[in-house]
Amino acid sequence: MGQLIDRINELSRKHKTVGLTKEELAERDDLRKKYLENFRNNFRQQLDNIEIVDEPDANKQ
């Protein structure tokens, strides 16, 4: 994942300075999609591992 982010950042810096070729734009878009897919999968996994535990209310009878 680190290499993916590094390449995205590299393309971003190049875009701000000299611009990107059509191939680099396509690569950047593909890398961003992969990053978002990984992010969503990791986030979903974290949500799936959450266990909600309700404590009994001491005031209820």
Steps between C-alpha positions, in 0.01 A plus 500: 500500500793731572633471145153578366478819705855600409422469129173694536688779679775498239246540220320771696819702542582460131147608404541821700837585346530384140177313434428139416478306176181313408662177615597651835149641547356153436753346741415757766128431465559124521722538808241721671229241434720225646576715804132573563410132455766401756384774738136392476588133549712576807232727644229239439716239673542728802124557516433128472728435798324746729297332771233708670449415863216655695549516872190428707346812645537487879185712549271268301312222676 
